[in-house]
């Protein structure tokens, strides 16, 4: 991912409500190693259930505001799969995040799409982890490259589903 400025990141968010226009960037924004990540994800420290997801497509920054749904303790013995990195983790390490569809009409802002996402928003670490290989598997670098490409394409697809659904139809779909 190419380095982005603070204004680019703030301007990339497609779905903030009028009350959520102020985007608080991560505390270590200036230390981000852009060449190592496929998206930038962080939580708002003042609103812990609010998160942001930023990536780029066609050299344009894209981003969404997400809200984390509460985890259900009844699923304590289950594992869940993150929709972006495709790694399975314990139920409390993967959460449902929803993104409101952007709209000028207040009623249309009630529509949202969602995805299961690593609660710590750190799929990049898992994607870069060294896989357990067998003799017949592809080389490690090729596996990691394929993981990164998948993560990147799924992230772009999700963010576009939020931004384009709200823009093209006027009414979104309930996720």
PyMOL commands that set and color helices and strands:
alter all, ss='L'
color gray80, all
select helices_A, chain A and resi 6-12+18-20+29-31+34-36+73-75+91-93+108-110+123-128+140-169
alter helices_A, ss='H'
color red, helices_A
select strands_A, chain A and resi 40-44+47-57+60-68+79-81+88-90+94-100+112-118
alter strands_A, ss='S'
color yellow, strands_A
deselect
rebuild
show_as cartoon
